[in-house]
Amino acid sequence: MSSQPVVPPVVVVGAGPVGATAALLLARRGLPVLLLDRRPHPSGLPRAVHLDDEALRALADAGVVEEFLAVSRPMAGLRLLDARHRTLAEFRRTGGAGRHGWPQASMFHQPDLERLLRAAIDRTPGIEVCGGEEIVGLADADRSVTVTVVERATGRRRDVVASAVLGCDGANSTVRGLIGARMRDLGRPDRWLVVDLRTRVPLPVWPGVHQVCDPDRAATFMPVSGDRYRFETRLRTGEDAADLTGPALTELLAPFGAQDAEVVRAAEYVHRAQVTDRWRRGRVLVAGDAAHLTPPFVGQGLALGLRDVHQLAWKVAAVVTGAAGEDLLDTHGAERGPHARALVRLAALVGRLMTGGGAGAVPVRRAALTAVARVPALAAYATESRTPPLRPGPLVDRRGRAGRRLAGTLVPRARVRAGGQECRIDDVLGSGTAVVASAGPGCVAVTTGGRRTEVEDVDGALTCWLREAGARFAVVRPDRVVRAAG
Ligand SMILES: O=C(O)CCc1cccc(O)c1
């Protein structure tokens, strides 16, 4: 009788949306997962409210995107307003199907997302969840890590042998500290009041994010999902959250028609712009808020974290199963670091646009808007909701015209017809590396594992995507990022 080799679990630390998604992605690749969280139950706090359609590729591969769409709402875009609420600039997002087949921007209530992720984990074999357990030590060995864990209620300690450890344990990450990583500031911290609201009747507001660029009283207002709204305002020096309750808050909400809304939660929050200086020690890696903190002004906090684990899960699976060498894990920080820094800097720039004040207010705003328009990666984000491409490296070959255009970006999740059935290209790409090539009018060929399949390019989106980049083919990684094109 042959026995399967026993692979120790991948320990995922932190069962928030990033850790939970990581656990699902790893389990769907056949790895056993131990998901630890210091809290006995999900937090229930509505922190993140927005995801872009690129981040939904991670939820799709985790098997929960349909459930996410059922609890979220398409968002119309981002409007920059002046102090008198006149529109300075507007960046629209398509509420219908964007290039990935979903709304370009979706708003949601975080506890809804956490609930559906937890339900998916409960029905996925191979994931063990341990709440109320805290990690206190990590010892690297050859191809494994010993994780020391304490049960918070009893103080009982135990050692777990892990094949890898993913620190998705948030802003105050223990894992980050244990691997000797430090956060590096990309901007100054800023104190804001964050208010979650509910209304009995829907408010007649534009269904997008309003950013009030007023150095004296910078503010953000947005419909979330259902009857929920969020208002945020920068706290002035010497002001705290308690100063902005009652009539003072009612006055701030009035321009949005939300003066009668129920205040569900009002809390001070310090917005930070930080990225870790180290993403890995051996087989221990950090992701999500453990690796970066962003001001919320372009709604990228959670999206960055979901992309981290989407781009990491297949690499961890390849290394742990011996299909790739340990150095594959070096690409995690090399790819995610510049991407995170670019988006954190963009968010900080929008923050300056909202709060830059004094005599320099007008030039600050003009300079920032010019910067957004001039830097291609920023312009692509502002106008088309495309995040910056991954930098060239061992898994991103940006040589040649086609490589420069496509490598490091996501293949569109286009509609295709395969074997008489309509589906999305991701369903044909499978879970490994694939090649997508033009194959005559209205047709593309997908090669996976040496097998070539011709599919109908239903809307011509893939043919057009290749043609516009001057490409005949694109090599697509398991995380749907283009590795090379030519
Ligand atoms: O750029 C986008 O599409 C998202 C804008 C956004 C979303 C959520 C909060 C926020 O302050 C901005």
The ligand as an ORCA input file, in Angstrom:
! r2SCAN-3c Opt
* xyz 0 1
  O     -10.656     54.833     -7.311
  C     -11.647     54.166     -7.039
  O     -12.324     53.620     -7.902
  C     -12.050     53.969     -5.585
  C     -12.249     55.233     -4.872
  C     -12.506     55.077     -3.397
  C     -13.152     54.001     -2.878
  C     -13.380     53.917     -1.518
  C     -12.957     54.899     -0.680
  C     -12.312     55.986     -1.206
  O     -11.934     56.969     -0.351
  C     -12.084     56.084     -2.557
*
